[in-house]
Amino acid sequence: MDDIASLIATDLIQVQVTIRLGGTQLSVAELSRLRPGDVIRLDQEMSDGVDICVGDKVIARGELTTGEDGDNRLCVRILGAAAQS
């Protein structure tokens, strides 16, 4: 079985990774009143961190940061693996 696993070129397989910040619920009326500059309050604190997901599965936890090379891109620092449930 190890021989088969070694034949798979895992560095050629791409997966979509998404970062989940949090959420909230808005009524349709509230949603229709949103305008540029409005702020939507999420159900998480800044210190709660973010979920790092592949598909619907949370694989790790992280925190928002900026890039180290000064390009001001939004990045995620890995804090650790997701808790097993």
C-alpha positions in Angstrom: 0.0 0.0 0.0 2.9 2.4 0.7 4.1 1.9 -2.9 0.7 3.2 -4.2 0.7 6.2 -1.9 4.2 7.1 -3.1 3.0 7.2 -6.7 0.5 10.0 -6.0 2.0 13.4 -6.8 0.5 15.3 -3.9 2.3 18.5 -4.8 0.2 18.5 -8.0 -3.1 18.2 -6.2 -4.8 21.6 -5.5 -7.4 22.1 -2.8 -9.5 25.2 -2.1 -8.8 26.6 1.4 -11.2 29.1 2.8 -11.0 31.2 5.9 -14.2 31.6 7.9 -14.3 34.8 9.9 -17.8 34.6 11.5 -21.3 35.3 10.6 -24.5 37.1 11.6 -28.2 37.2 10.7 -29.9 40.1 9.0 -33.5 40.5 8.1 -34.2 41.0 4.4 -35.1 44.6 5.3 -31.8 45.2 7.0 -30.0 43.6 4.1 -31.8 45.8 1.6 -30.8 49.0 3.6 -27.0 48.2 3.5 -25.0 50.9 1.9 -21.2 51.5 1.2 -19.6 52.4 4.5 -22.0 50.4 6.7 -20.4 48.0 9.1 -21.8 44.5 9.7 -21.1 43.2 13.2 -20.1 39.5 13.3 -20.8 36.9 16.0 -17.0 36.6 16.9 -14.6 38.7 18.9 -11.4 39.9 17.3 -9.5 37.5 19.7 -11.5 34.5 18.6 -9.4 33.9 15.6 -10.6 32.3 12.3 -11.4 28.8 11.0 -9.3 27.4 8.2 -11.4 25.1 6.1 -11.2 22.7 3.3 -14.7 22.1 2.0 -17.0 22.2 5.0 -14.4 20.7 7.4 -12.4 23.0 9.8 -8.8 21.7 9.6 -7.0 24.4 11.6 -7.4 27.6 13.6 -5.6 30.8 12.8 -5.4 34.5 13.4 -5.5 37.4 10.9 -2.3 39.3 10.2 -0.6 41.2 7.4 2.1 39.9 5.1 5.7 40.1 6.3 7.0 41.6 3.1 5.2 44.9 3.5 2.6 44.4 0.7 -0.3 44.9 3.2 -2.0 41.7 2.1 -4.4 40.1 4.5 -2.9 36.8 5.8 -3.6 34.1 8.3 -1.1 32.8 10.8 -1.7 29.1 11.7 -2.3 28.6 15.4 -2.8 24.9 15.4 -4.9 22.0 14.2 -8.6 22.1 14.7 -10.0 20.4 17.8 -11.1 16.8 17.1 -14.8 16.1 17.7 
